[in-house]
Amino acid sequence: MSEKRKYKKRYCKYCEAKVDYIDYKDVASLKYSLSERYKIMPRRLTGNCKRHQDMVTIAIKQARAAALVPYTVSRKVVAGAPFEEIR
């Protein structure tokens, strides 16, 4: 028998906003898909659909290549609020 879900179902915020393309230069929208150590968060945590998660992943990788988002942070120094300096 299946157990009841203990959390509410997450919906894709990009589908609700009817977004067709996720721009890599818009770092403010990408920050919701990155952890505090700048890792890409999985779909089960963000609630993105497969199509938009793929677009987010590509946009984050392009932003990393353009040096808008760092690849990693030091293990000793984890940023408390990583996007404070981007404003």
BAVODREN-828866 format. One record per residue: residue in one letter; chain; x, y, z of N, C-alpha, C in turn. Coordinates in Angstrom, 3 decimals, decimal comma, always signed. Layout:
+--------+--------+----------+----------+----------+----------+----------+----------+----------+----------+----------+
| residu | chaine |       nu |       nv |       nw |      cau |      cav |      caw |       cu |       cv |       cw |
+--------+--------+----------+----------+----------+----------+----------+----------+----------+----------+----------+
|      A |      A |        X |        Y |        Z |        X |        Y |        Z |        X |        Y |        Z |
...
+--------+--------+----------+----------+----------+----------+----------+----------+----------+----------+----------+
//
This chain:
+--------+--------+----------+----------+----------+----------+----------+----------+----------+----------+----------+
| residu | chaine |       nu |       nv |       nw |      cau |      cav |      caw |       cu |       cv |       cw |
+--------+--------+----------+----------+----------+----------+----------+----------+----------+----------+----------+
|      M |      A |   +0,826 |   -1,180 |   +0,000 |   +0,000 |   +0,000 |   +0,000 |   +0,878 |   +1,256 |   +0,000 |
|      S |      A |   +0,418 |   +2,236 |   -0,685 |   +1,200 |   +3,469 |   -0,741 |   +0,900 |   +4,350 |   +0,476 |
|      E |      A |   +1,924 |   +5,001 |   +0,931 |   +1,771 |   +5,892 |   +2,078 |   +1,348 |   +7,271 |   +1,598 |
|      K |      A |   +0,714 |   +7,999 |   +2,480 |   +0,319 |   +9,351 |   +2,127 |   +1,532 |  +10,258 |   +2,109 |
|      R |      A |   +1,493 |  +11,236 |   +1,256 |   +2,568 |  +12,202 |   +1,147 |   +2,569 |  +13,112 |   +2,367 |
|      K |      A |   +3,720 |  +13,334 |   +2,952 |   +3,816 |  +14,171 |   +4,146 |   +4,144 |  +15,618 |   +3,813 |
|      Y |      A |   +4,240 |  +15,913 |   +2,553 |   +4,548 |  +17,264 |   +2,109 |   +3,646 |  +17,589 |   +0,933 |
|      K |      A |   +3,463 |  +18,872 |   +0,693 |   +2,608 |  +19,236 |   -0,428 |   +3,385 |  +19,143 |   -1,735 |
|      K |      A |   +2,681 |  +18,860 |   -2,798 |   +3,319 |  +18,715 |   -4,097 |   +3,826 |  +20,062 |   -4,558 |
|      R |      A |   +5,060 |  +20,077 |   -5,050 |   +5,667 |  +21,311 |   -5,534 |   +5,373 |  +21,454 |   -7,018 |
|      Y |      A |   +5,083 |  +22,657 |   -7,442 |   +4,780 |  +22,926 |   -8,830 |   +5,901 |  +23,732 |   -9,461 |
|      C |      A |   +6,059 |  +23,562 |  -10,731 |   +7,107 |  +24,265 |  -11,467 |   +6,739 |  +25,744 |  -11,570 |
|      K |      A |   +7,580 |  +26,593 |  -10,999 |   +7,284 |  +28,031 |  -11,032 |   +7,461 |  +28,609 |  -12,425 |
|      Y |      A |   +8,273 |  +27,951 |  -13,257 |   +8,464 |  +28,427 |  -14,617 |   +7,253 |  +28,095 |  -15,492 |
|      C |      A |   +6,603 |  +26,970 |  -15,236 |   +5,387 |  +26,624 |  -15,979 |   +4,247 |  +27,567 |  -15,595 |
|      E |      A |   +4,168 |  +27,909 |  -14,303 |   +3,118 |  +28,824 |  -13,860 |   +3,291 |  +30,203 |  -14,474 |
|      A |      A |   +4,553 |  +30,633 |  -14,642 |   +4,827 |  +31,942 |  -15,236 |   +4,898 |  +31,881 |  -16,757 |
|      K |      A |   +4,759 |  +30,680 |  -17,326 |   +4,798 |  +30,455 |  -18,775 |   +6,100 |  +30,975 |  -19,398 |
|      V |      A |   +7,217 |  +30,567 |  -18,802 |   +8,535 |  +30,968 |  -19,274 |   +8,971 |  +30,040 |  -20,400 |
|      D |      A |   +9,410 |  +30,629 |  -21,521 |   +9,868 |  +29,832 |  -22,653 |  +11,377 |  +29,651 |  -22,655 |
|      Y |      A |  +12,109 |  +30,632 |  -22,110 |  +13,561 |  +30,592 |  -22,138 |  +14,102 |  +31,155 |  -20,829 |
|      I |      A |  +15,091 |  +30,490 |  -20,261 |  +15,723 |  +30,959 |  -19,027 |  +17,088 |  +31,519 |  -19,409 |
|      D |      A |  +17,287 |  +32,799 |  -19,154 |  +18,497 |  +33,486 |  -19,558 |  +19,593 |  +33,291 |  -18,519 |
|      Y |      A |  +20,793 |  +33,003 |  -18,967 |  +21,901 |  +32,771 |  -18,041 |  +22,385 |  +34,065 |  -17,392 |
|      K |      A |  +22,057 |  +35,220 |  -17,990 |  +22,492 |  +36,503 |  -17,426 |  +21,615 |  +36,965 |  -16,270 |
|      D |      A |  +20,461 |  +36,342 |  -16,104 |  +19,551 |  +36,688 |  -15,006 |  +19,901 |  +35,840 |  -13,780 |
|      V |      A |  +20,935 |  +36,269 |  -13,062 |  +21,455 |  +35,495 |  -11,931 |  +20,457 |  +35,479 |  -10,777 |
|      A |      A |  +19,631 |  +36,501 |  -10,658 |  +18,658 |  +36,557 |   -9,567 |  +17,645 |  +35,421 |   -9,658 |
|      S |      A |  +17,246 |  +35,037 |  -10,853 |  +16,301 |  +33,928 |  -10,983 |  +16,993 |  +32,571 |  -10,873 |
|      L |      A |  +18,278 |  +32,523 |  -11,176 |  +19,010 |  +31,265 |  -11,073 |  +19,352 |  +30,900 |   -9,635 |
|      K |      A |  +19,366 |  +31,879 |   -8,746 |  +19,803 |  +31,612 |   -7,376 |  +18,855 |  +30,669 |   -6,633 |
|      Y |      A |  +17,612 |  +30,547 |   -7,078 |  +16,675 |  +29,638 |   -6,419 |  +16,954 |  +28,185 |   -6,774 |
|      S |      A |  +17,764 |  +27,962 |   -7,791 |  +18,104 |  +26,601 |   -8,181 |  +19,520 |  +26,221 |   -7,769 |
|      L |      A |  +20,170 |  +27,076 |   -6,978 |  +21,524 |  +26,803 |   -6,495 |  +21,525 |  +26,687 |   -4,984 |
|      S |      A |  +22,354 |  +25,784 |   -4,454 |  +22,483 |  +25,650 |   -3,008 |  +23,465 |  +26,704 |   -2,492 |
|      E |      A |  +23,698 |  +26,708 |   -1,186 |  +24,616 |  +27,688 |   -0,607 |  +26,061 |  +27,432 |   -1,020 |
|      R |      A |  +26,337 |  +26,237 |   -1,517 |  +27,675 |  +25,931 |   -2,035 |  +27,696 |  +25,958 |   -3,553 |
|      Y |      A |  +26,704 |  +26,603 |   -4,156 |  +26,594 |  +26,813 |   -5,599 |  +26,454 |  +25,511 |   -6,384 |
|      K |      A |  +25,852 |  +24,513 |   -5,782 |  +25,550 |  +23,292 |   -6,515 |  +24,137 |  +23,392 |   -7,075 |
|      I |      A |  +23,898 |  +22,750 |   -8,204 |  +22,568 |  +22,766 |   -8,815 |  +21,654 |  +21,861 |   -8,001 |
|      M |      A |  +20,529 |  +22,419 |   -7,562 |  +19,597 |  +21,639 |   -6,738 |  +18,752 |  +20,724 |   -7,627 |
|      P |      A |  +18,409 |  +19,539 |   -7,138 |  +17,640 |  +18,586 |   -7,949 |  +16,170 |  +18,986 |   -8,081 |
|      R |      A |  +15,509 |  +18,341 |   -9,012 |  +14,100 |  +18,630 |   -9,300 |  +13,192 |  +18,368 |   -8,116 |
|      R |      A |  +13,503 |  +17,339 |   -7,348 |  +12,620 |  +16,995 |   -6,234 |  +12,616 |  +18,063 |   -5,149 |
|      L |      A |  +13,668 |  +18,886 |   -5,088 |  +13,710 |  +19,972 |   -4,108 |  +13,152 |  +21,277 |   -4,662 |
|      T |      A |  +13,428 |  +21,567 |   -5,931 |  +12,960 |  +22,825 |   -6,509 |  +11,536 |  +22,734 |   -7,045 |
|      G |      A |  +11,114 |  +21,536 |   -7,446 |   +9,770 |  +21,377 |   -7,987 |   +9,676 |  +21,679 |   -9,465 |
|      N |      A |  +10,801 |  +21,864 |  -10,124 |  +10,785 |  +22,152 |  -11,557 |  +10,399 |  +20,916 |  -12,358 |
|      C |      A |   +9,798 |  +21,156 |  -13,513 |   +9,512 |  +20,057 |  -14,421 |  +10,797 |  +19,702 |  -15,172 |
|      K |      A |  +10,780 |  +18,604 |  -15,905 |  +11,982 |  +18,128 |  -16,594 |  +12,484 |  +19,143 |  -17,607 |
|      R |      A |  +11,582 |  +19,724 |  -18,359 |  +11,955 |  +20,678 |  -19,412 |  +12,630 |  +21,906 |  -18,831 |
|      H |      A |  +12,042 |  +22,470 |  -17,786 |  +12,608 |  +23,682 |  -17,201 |  +13,856 |  +23,383 |  -16,368 |
|      Q |      A |  +13,931 |  +22,210 |  -15,768 |  +15,139 |  +21,856 |  -15,029 |  +16,327 |  +21,739 |  -15,987 |
|      D |      A |  +16,098 |  +21,209 |  -17,175 |  +17,172 |  +21,127 |  -18,170 |  +17,609 |  +22,526 |  -18,606 |
|      M |      A |  +16,637 |  +23,433 |  -18,793 |  +16,977 |  +24,800 |  -19,178 |  +17,728 |  +25,518 |  -18,063 |
|      V |      A |  +17,339 |  +25,284 |  -16,806 |  +18,030 |  +25,888 |  -15,664 |  +19,456 |  +25,364 |  -15,583 |
|      T |      A |  +19,638 |  +24,075 |  -15,782 |  +20,968 |  +23,476 |  -15,732 |  +21,882 |  +24,063 |  -16,802 |
|      I |      A |  +21,377 |  +24,197 |  -18,004 |  +22,166 |  +24,780 |  -19,096 |  +22,491 |  +26,241 |  -18,794 |
|      A |      A |  +21,517 |  +26,994 |  -18,268 |  +21,740 |  +28,401 |  -17,956 |  +22,786 |  +28,571 |  -16,846 |
|      I |      A |  +22,752 |  +27,703 |  -15,842 |  +23,730 |  +27,791 |  -14,759 |  +25,121 |  +27,454 |  -15,287 |
|      K |      A |  +25,221 |  +26,460 |  -16,142 |  +26,521 |  +26,107 |  -16,710 |  +27,067 |  +27,226 |  -17,589 |
|      Q |      A |  +26,187 |  +27,912 |  -18,335 |  +26,630 |  +29,046 |  -19,137 |  +27,051 |  +30,210 |  -18,256 |
|      A |      A |  +26,331 |  +30,435 |  -17,155 |  +26,681 |  +31,518 |  -16,233 |  +28,009 |  +31,226 |  -15,540 |
|      R |      A |  +28,280 |  +29,964 |  -15,252 |  +29,575 |  +29,601 |  -14,670 |  +30,700 |  +29,856 |  -15,663 |
|      A |      A |  +30,489 |  +29,515 |  -16,923 |  +31,515 |  +29,732 |  -17,943 |  +31,766 |  +31,221 |  -18,168 |
|      A |      A |  +30,737 |  +32,044 |  -17,988 |  +30,874 |  +33,492 |  -18,154 |  +31,304 |  +34,178 |  -16,861 |
|      A |      A |  +31,589 |  +33,407 |  -15,826 |  +32,062 |  +33,893 |  -14,525 |  +31,025 |  +34,751 |  -13,805 |
|      L |      A |  +29,745 |  +34,508 |  -14,048 |  +28,691 |  +35,197 |  -13,311 |  +28,369 |  +34,473 |  -12,011 |
|      V |      A |  +28,573 |  +33,152 |  -12,016 |  +28,338 |  +32,296 |  -10,849 |  +29,594 |  +31,451 |  -10,666 |
|      P |      A |  +30,113 |  +31,336 |   -9,450 |  +31,319 |  +30,526 |   -9,271 |  +31,027 |  +29,030 |   -9,407 |
|      Y |      A |  +32,059 |  +28,285 |   -9,753 |  +31,900 |  +26,836 |   -9,868 |  +31,720 |  +26,204 |   -8,497 |
|      T |      A |  +32,614 |  +26,527 |   -7,564 |  +32,536 |  +25,973 |   -6,215 |  +32,984 |  +27,021 |   -5,225 |
|      V |      A |  +32,775 |  +26,725 |   -3,958 |  +33,328 |  +27,549 |   -2,884 |  +34,208 |  +26,651 |   -2,035 |
|      S |      A |  +35,034 |  +27,250 |   -1,231 |  +35,932 |  +26,493 |   -0,373 |  +35,130 |  +25,674 |   +0,636 |
|      R |      A |  +35,634 |  +24,514 |   +0,999 |  +34,954 |  +23,688 |   +1,997 |  +35,000 |  +24,338 |   +3,362 |
|      K |      A |  +36,024 |  +25,149 |   +3,622 |  +36,166 |  +25,783 |   +4,930 |  +35,323 |  +27,041 |   +5,045 |
|      V |      A |  +35,130 |  +27,709 |   +3,931 |  +34,367 |  +28,955 |   +3,945 |  +33,116 |  +28,767 |   +3,098 |
|      V |      A |  +32,003 |  +28,511 |   +3,749 |  +30,734 |  +28,379 |   +3,048 |  +30,014 |  +29,720 |   +3,162 |
|      A |      A |  +29,553 |  +30,223 |   +2,033 |  +28,916 |  +31,537 |   +2,012 |  +27,571 |  +31,461 |   +2,742 |
|      G |      A |  +27,354 |  +32,380 |   +3,670 |  +26,083 |  +32,421 |   +4,379 |  +24,964 |  +32,895 |   +3,497 |
|      A |      A |  +25,201 |  +33,998 |   +2,811 |  +24,239 |  +34,540 |   +1,851 |  +24,999 |  +34,760 |   +0,547 |
|      P |      A |  +25,074 |  +33,758 |   -0,312 |  +25,968 |  +33,820 |   -1,458 |  +25,635 |  +34,894 |   -2,491 |
|      F |      A |  +24,396 |  +35,369 |   -2,527 |  +24,030 |  +36,325 |   -3,560 |  +23,930 |  +37,758 |   -3,046 |
|      E |      A |  +24,493 |  +38,039 |   -1,896 |  +24,464 |  +39,396 |   -1,361 |  +25,294 |  +40,355 |   -2,201 |
|      E |      A |  +26,460 |  +39,890 |   -2,704 |  +27,331 |  +40,787 |   -3,454 |  +26,905 |  +40,979 |   -4,894 |
|      I |      A |  +25,874 |  +40,289 |   -5,357 |  +25,447 |  +40,370 |   -6,762 |  +24,434 |  +41,482 |   -6,995 |
|      R |      A |  +23,934 |  +42,095 |   -6,011 |  +22,890 |  +43,126 |   -6,182 |  +23,353 |  +44,285 |   -6,924 |
+--------+--------+----------+----------+----------+----------+----------+----------+----------+----------+----------+
//
